[in-house]
Amino acid sequence: MELKGKIKLINETNQINDSFQKRDLVITTSDEYPQDIIIQFVQDKCAVLDNYKAHDFVTIGINIRGKEWQRDGVTKYFNTIQGWKISKDSSELDLTPASSPVIQEQSGDLPF
């Protein structure tokens, strides 16, 4: 699965414990109704975000992860969007509409 959008922010790498680290990125989609989506990069994938910055247009390869959590007889479910690949998307770098040609009126007689 892929998500496309403009990077809104990239957090620093968060070292959870000796064997686990994660880094969050938020993109704003280019849909009709833009959404801010948080994507989590983990372990060695944290470093791939070093080459990106806010306002870059990107395509991100993602996996959706789910987890069950139980406490005091209550079961809850959580989802995480996990990134595994990212690339700059040059096709969306120029979002300005193409300029329309200027039509100049000519004075004088028509050629027919």
Secondary structure, 3 states (H helix, E strand, C coil): CEEEEEEEEECCCEEEECCEEEEEEEEEECCCCCCEEEEEEEHHHHHHHHHCCCCCEEEEEEEEEEEEEEECCEEEEEEEEEEEEEEECHHHCCCCCCCCCCCCCCCCCCCC
